[in-house]
């Protein structure tokens, strides 16, 4: 792996506040029909993701499949609002992985509903 590959792989990961878990998100399903060509640029509507969580102390890897669309609907029904933003700019997607800077946007409803905890 060259220098460029190392940098792009690091961009795709995020860590928890205590630096005990490393997170990577892969897009499993997105809506091809809906395109948002607005002032925010070319964005994609995410439906399902695969959350890959690695415990840095034990090197254990856990994979969780999340239906972001379903979580957003559940959040609206139970709490009357949603904080997720399923629209992700195409520049933040590399080989079907979401860049680390967008992880909290996609996981906010799952964390609020205690589906995922760190």
Order of alpha helices (4+ residues) and beta strands (2+ residues): alpha-beta-beta-beta-beta-alpha-beta-beta-beta-alpha
